[in-house]
Amino acid sequence: MFKLAWKNLIHDRTRLLVTLVGIVFALVLILIQFGLFLGFLDTSANVVQKSGADLWVSAPGIPHVNGGSSFKETKRFQALSVPGVERADPYALFFVNWKLPSGATEAVQIAGFDLDGRMGGPWDLVAGSIEDLRGEDTVIIDQLYAAKLGVSSLGESVEINGRRARIAGYTRGIRSFTTSPYVFTSFKNAQNYVPLQEDETIFLLVKVAQGWEVEKVRRALEARLGSVEIFTNHEMWRKTQHYWVFSTGAGVTTLMGAVLGLIVGIVVVAQTIYAATVDHIREFGTLKAMGAANSRIYEVILAQAGMSAVMGYSMAIVIGWFVARGSESGNAPILLPPEVAAGVLALALAMCAGASLISIRKATSIDPAMVFRG
């Protein structure tokens, strides 16, 4: 069966090439569109996902992590008195103005965190260290945004909200879903850049002691702290992700692009496989004239579809990998985790098999006598 299907495929190499081009185009489109959507999901709330906190304490009614408002830091000492709370660190996340060398300004997000607890701090440092932020007016930015912010080297002095800052380090790959890059600094330094009083914070990041249930500690904090909201790290992550991805035009547009890419891909593959099968209709007529059962023709057609799917997928995943690698230096990353790669392979096999099933009826209903009519 497989040998016959393979010979049937390679008999007309031009047709095989056209079939593979159609499959590759469709699968690359699907990979890139869904990769972009996953990239948006990843960047929309990465500072929450990587925070290391168990619970977030915030002012009531905030829409997402980037829209917090201040409250009294005295809540921190109340939180520390609750059994099961190991740490309760102040955290500031706020939009401020960064002055460019040209004199223009660029919006950035100050992320001020406790240097001892390190919850909410940067990750993937490629230059400098967290300890460097103990220096006065020191900040860490991502190397992806260095040119955008007019930074050319470590140690360079810049201006944030009218105050001096010095570049103490670089991270790699910490993107912002908005156009405003993250700027990490100590909470003490952040108070110089954001409109906070000395006794205020925007969040409290809580670490639950080992052996304590997070939900139990949350209920105790709610009873102790009163007029605040308390989210688990996962809840804050989902809240922020849902806002940026599904409540803004960018996220919805990307999701629609992914769905349309899937639909277009299915149509292209179905048309390509159907045309390839119909073009070999005389070969199937010959099989029927030789006494082959319909089940044998089913096997040959499905085997051809499977081979076409695997060959097309192999080329598409290589192209998709190169495109994803190329996007690492841009603002719109394309993510292709193993789950997506496996899912697209299954999708390719299903699309090709489904398209073949459409043409099976035509192949099995042909009159064997057509082979002898010239």
C-alpha positions in Angstrom: 0.0 0.0 0.0 2.7 2.5 1.0 4.9 1.6 -1.8 2.1 2.0 -4.3 1.1 5.3 -2.7 4.7 6.6 -2.9 5.1 5.7 -6.5 1.8 7.3 -7.3 3.0 10.5 -5.6 6.4 10.8 -7.3 5.1 9.7 -10.7 4.3 13.4 -11.4 6.9 15.4 -9.6 5.5 18.7 -10.8 2.1 17.9 -9.2 3.9 16.7 -6.0 5.8 20.0 -5.9 2.6 22.0 -6.3 0.9 19.9 -3.6 3.8 20.4 -1.2 4.0 24.2 -1.8 0.3 24.5 -1.0 0.6 22.4 2.2 3.8 24.3 3.3 2.2 27.7 2.7 -0.9 26.7 4.7 1.1 25.3 7.6 3.6 28.2 7.8 0.7 30.6 7.9 -0.9 28.7 10.7 2.4 28.4 12.6 3.2 32.1 12.4 -0.3 33.3 13.3 -0.6 31.1 16.3 3.0 31.7 17.2 2.2 35.5 17.2 -0.8 34.9 19.4 1.2 32.9 21.9 3.8 35.6 21.9 1.2 38.2 22.8 -0.1 35.9 25.6 3.4 35.5 26.9 4.3 39.2 26.9 1.0 40.5 28.2 1.6 39.5 31.8 5.2 38.2 31.9 6.1 40.3 35.0 3.3 38.7 36.9 4.1 35.2 35.7 7.8 35.6 36.6 7.2 37.5 39.8 7.8 34.6 42.2 4.9 35.9 44.5 2.1 33.7 45.8 -0.3 36.6 46.4 -0.8 40.2 45.2 -2.3 42.8 47.5 -3.7 45.8 45.6 -6.1 48.7 45.9 -9.7 47.7 45.1 -11.0 47.7 41.5 -7.8 47.7 39.5 -8.3 46.5 35.9 -4.9 44.8 35.5 -1.4 44.8 37.0 -0.3 47.8 34.9 -3.2 49.9 36.2 -2.6 49.8 40.0 -3.1 52.6 42.4 -1.4 53.5 45.7 -2.4 52.6 49.2 -0.7 52.9 52.6 2.4 50.8 53.1 1.3 50.2 56.7 -0.7 47.3 55.2 2.6 45.6 54.8 3.2 45.3 58.6 -0.4 44.1 59.1 0.2 41.5 56.5 3.5 40.3 58.1 1.6 39.7 61.4 -0.7 37.1 59.6 0.4 33.5 60.3 1.7 31.8 57.2 3.1 35.0 55.6 6.8 34.7 55.0 7.4 38.0 53.2 5.2 40.9 52.2 7.3 43.2 50.0 6.3 46.6 48.5 6.1 46.8 44.8 5.7 49.7 42.4 4.6 49.4 38.7 3.9 52.7 37.1 4.1 54.5 33.8 6.6 57.4 33.7 8.5 59.5 31.2 12.0 58.7 29.9 13.8 61.6 28.3 15.6 60.7 25.1 18.9 62.3 23.9 16.9 64.2 21.3 14.9 65.9 24.1 11.7 63.9 23.3 10.1 61.6 25.9 9.3 57.9 25.8 6.8 56.2 28.1 8.3 53.4 30.2 7.1 51.3 33.1 9.1 51.6 36.4 9.1 48.2 38.2 10.4 48.9 41.7 10.9 45.8 43.9 12.5 44.8 47.2 16.1 43.8 46.6 16.1 41.3 49.5 12.9 39.4 48.5 13.5 40.0 44.7 9.8 39.2 43.9 8.8 41.1 40.8 12.4 41.7 39.8 14.1 41.1 36.4 15.2 37.8 35.1 17.6 36.6 32.3 20.2 39.2 33.2 23.0 39.4 30.6 24.9 42.3 32.2 25.1 43.7 35.7 23.3 42.1 38.7 20.5 42.7 41.1 23.0 43.9 43.7 24.0 46.7 41.4 20.6 48.2 42.1 21.6 49.0 45.7 23.4 52.0 44.2 21.5 55.3 44.2 19.4 56.0 41.0 20.4 52.7 39.3 18.1 50.9 36.8 18.1 47.8 34.6 16.6 47.8 31.1 16.2 45.2 28.5 18.8 45.2 25.7 16.0 44.9 23.1 14.9 48.5 24.0 18.3 50.1 24.5 18.4 51.8 21.1 14.7 52.9 21.5 15.6 54.5 24.8 18.8 56.1 23.4 21.1 54.0 25.6 24.5 52.9 24.2 26.4 51.5 27.1 26.4 50.5 30.8 26.9 53.3 33.3 25.3 55.8 31.0 23.2 58.5 32.7 19.6 59.1 31.7 16.6 61.1 33.0 13.4 59.6 34.3 10.6 61.9 35.3 13.1 64.7 35.8 15.4 62.6 38.0 18.8 61.2 37.1 19.2 57.4 36.6 22.2 55.3 35.7 22.1 52.1 33.6 23.4 49.3 35.8 22.5 46.2 33.8 20.7 44.6 30.9 18.2 41.8 30.6 17.3 39.8 27.5 13.9 39.1 26.2 11.7 40.9 28.8 9.2 42.5 26.4 6.3 44.7 27.2 2.9 44.1 25.6 2.4 47.8 25.5 4.9 50.1 23.7 6.4 51.1 27.1 9.5 49.0 28.1 10.0 47.8 31.7 12.7 49.6 33.7 13.6 47.7 36.9 15.0 49.3 40.0 14.8 49.0 43.7 11.6 50.1 45.4 13.5 52.8 47.3 14.8 54.2 43.9 11.4 53.8 42.4 9.9 56.2 44.9 12.0 58.9 43.3 10.5 58.3 39.9 6.8 57.6 40.6 4.3 59.8 42.4 4.4 57.8 45.7 4.6 59.2 49.2 7.2 57.6 51.5 4.5 55.6 53.3 2.8 54.3 50.1 3.1 51.4 47.7 1.2 50.2 44.7 1.2 46.5 45.5 2.3 44.1 48.2 3.8 40.9 46.9 3.3 38.1 49.5 5.3 34.9 49.8 3.5 32.2 51.7 5.6 30.2 54.2 6.3 26.6 53.3 3.7 24.2 54.5 0.9 26.8 54.5 -2.0 26.7 52.0 -2.1 29.8 49.8 -5.9 30.0 49.9 -6.0 29.8 53.7 -3.4 32.6 54.0 -5.3 34.7 51.5 -8.5 34.5 53.6 -6.6 35.5 56.7 -5.1 38.4 54.9 -8.5 39.6 53.7 -9.8 39.5 57.2 -6.8 41.4 58.6 -6.2 44.0 55.9 -9.8 45.1 55.1 -10.1 47.6 52.2 -7.8 45.9 49.6 -8.1 43.1 47.0 -6.0 40.0 47.2 -5.2 37.9 44.1 -3.2 34.7 43.7 -0.4 35.1 41.3 -2.3 33.0 38.7 -5.4 35.2 39.1 -3.4 38.4 38.6 -1.7 36.8 35.6 -5.0 35.8 34.0 -6.6 39.1 34.9 -3.8 41.1 33.2 -3.6 38.7 30.3 -7.3 38.8 29.6 -7.3 42.6 29.7 -4.5 43.2 27.2 -5.2 40.3 24.9 -9.0 40.2 24.8 -10.1 43.7 25.8 -7.8 45.6 23.4 -7.8 45.6 19.6 -4.3 44.2 19.3 -5.0 40.9 21.0 -8.3 40.4 19.4 -6.9 41.2 15.9 -4.1 38.6 16.5 -6.5 36.0 17.6 -8.7 36.6 14.6 -5.6 36.4 12.4 -4.8 33.0 13.9 -8.3 31.7 13.3 -8.4 33.1 9.7 -5.0 31.5 9.2 -6.4 28.2 10.3 -9.4 28.5 8.0 -7.3 29.6 5.0 -4.9 26.8 5.7 -7.7 24.2 5.7 -9.1 25.5 2.5 -5.7 25.5 0.7 -4.8 22.0 1.9 -8.2 20.6 1.0 -8.1 22.1 -2.5 -4.5 21.0 -3.0 -5.0 17.4 -1.9 -8.3 17.1 -3.7 -6.7 18.3 -7.0 -3.8 15.9 -6.5 -6.2 13.0 -6.0 -8.4 13.8 -8.9 -5.4 14.2 -11.2 -4.6 10.6 -10.5 -8.1 9.4 -11.1 -7.1 7.2 -14.1 -4.6 5.3 -11.8 -7.4 4.5 -9.4 -9.6 3.4 -12.4 -6.7 1.0 -13.3 -6.7 -0.4 -9.8 -10.5 -1.0 -10.0 -10.1 -2.6 -13.4 -7.6 -5.0 -11.9 -10.1 -6.0 -9.3 -9.0 -3.8 -6.3 -11.6 -3.4 -3.6 -12.7 0.1 -2.6 -10.9 -0.4 0.8 -7.6 -0.8 -1.1 -8.2 2.5 -2.9 -9.1 4.1 0.5 -5.7 2.9 1.9 -3.7 4.2 -1.1 -5.4 7.7 -1.0 -5.0 8.1 2.8 -1.4 6.9 2.6 -0.7 9.5 -0.1 -2.3 12.2 2.1 -0.3 11.1 5.1 3.0 11.2 3.1 2.1 14.6 1.7 1.3 15.9 5.2 4.6 14.7 6.7 6.7 16.1 3.9 4.9 19.4 3.9 5.0 19.7 7.7 8.8 18.9 7.8 9.5 21.8 5.5 7.0 24.1 7.2 8.4 23.5 10.7 11.9 24.4 9.5 10.7 27.6 7.9 8.6 28.4 11.0 11.6 27.8 13.3 13.8 30.2 11.3 11.0 32.9 11.3 10.5 32.4 15.1 14.3 32.8 15.7 14.3 35.9 13.6 11.5 37.4 15.6 13.5 37.2 18.9 15.1 40.5 18.1 11.8 42.2 17.4 8.9 43.5 19.4 6.5 40.8 18.2 7.9 37.4 19.2 6.7 34.3 17.6 6.6 31.3 20.0 6.6 27.7 18.7 6.7 25.5 21.8 6.7 21.7 21.3 3.0 21.5 22.0 2.2 23.8 19.1 4.6 21.9 16.8 2.9 18.6 17.7 -0.5 20.1 17.3 0.2 21.5 13.8 1.5 18.1 12.8 -1.7 16.4 14.0 -3.6 19.2 12.2 -1.7 18.7 9.0 -2.5 14.9 9.0 -6.1 15.6 9.8 -6.5 18.2 7.1 -4.8 16.1 4.4 -6.8 13.0 5.5 -10.0 15.0 5.5 -9.4 16.5 2.1 -8.6 13.0 0.8 -11.9 11.6 2.1 -13.7 14.3 0.0 -12.1 12.9 -3.1 -12.5 9.2 -2.1 -16.1 9.2 -3.2 -15.1 10.3 -6.7 -12.2 7.8 -6.8 -14.4 4.8 -5.8 -17.3 5.6 -8.0 -15.4 5.7 -11.2 -16.2 3.3 -14.0 -13.2 0.9 -14.5 -14.0 1.0 -18.3 -12.7 4.6 -18.5 -9.2 3.2 -18.5 -9.8 1.6 -21.9 -11.5 4.5 -23.6 -8.2 6.4 -24.3 
